């Protein structure tokens, strides 16, 4: 059949009709066998609404299907809240820079930030620092109680050698029990990490707050969407979960293993939220996708009220007279 020249021929499936052969396949609508066919191929058949609906439902890979169509009404163009930085891309007029390691990677609008936060107000660094200081004080108290015995054993082992050193014995001549001291150090560090995890992760999982955050009126929330409806719109935020909070805690807890050098990491982590945009995240908020917000608008900083109008400034009696 492919060797046959294009033209009108009797339809093999229905000899009482004729159809147009384009050299590859039958196209167009069949006409009666005794009718005079047009000179060229027939006009393409218009697609009915039912055909278009079947196309959308059955063959999403068809090139005729527009993935960004605004009709039907329940289909919405999937958009990213972040305008990625690329050559030729113009940032939105009200765009907030999104930075990664100090480099701007894109922009996000204030309306998108508000949508992701569901109207909640981000906590300022001062509140976060105060909450962390309270939590550190609580952890130090717990460690004195739980780790106190091991701390006593550590100094009891070290005390004779300190006395020898202060009496004039050279440090190289001291026969320090290095392995015993290191073992005691690792026991205390392990207990301190376990206490920190037990103090921070379960309480944050239950309500997004440690004791310090509860006193400061702030809490941890997830920035990840929980789910999407049929229109592709997210419905709320994903739960924090053990995995997300464990990852968040690891950025804080693991530097304790390389103490005191880990203090540098703690400082860098804590100060990161001062200049971070748009969610004021510390480094330990980045990977798990969390942010810290005020628990209520009462705790949030007050916004400036709009100026009073002339009508508002007039006495009530004058307004009734009008």
Secondary structure as UniProt FT lines:
FT   TURN            2..3
FT   STRAND          7..11
FT   TURN            12..13
FT   STRAND          14..21
FT   STRAND          26..32
FT   TURN            33..34
FT   HELIX           49..58
FT   TURN            60..61
FT   TURN            63..64
FT   TURN            67..68
FT   TURN            73..74
FT   STRAND          82..84
FT   TURN            87..88
FT   TURN            93..94
FT   STRAND          95..100
FT   TURN            101..102
FT   STRAND          103..109
FT   HELIX           110..117
FT   TURN            118..119
FT   HELIX           125..146
FT   HELIX           148..166
FT   TURN            167..168
FT   HELIX           171..173
FT   HELIX           178..207
FT   HELIX           211..216
FT   STRAND          218..222
FT   TURN            230..231
FT   HELIX           241..253
FT   HELIX           254..258
FT   TURN            259..261
FT   HELIX           262..275
FT   HELIX           283..286
FT   TURN            287..289
FT   STRAND          290..294
FT   TURN            297..299
FT   HELIX           310..313
FT   HELIX           316..321
//
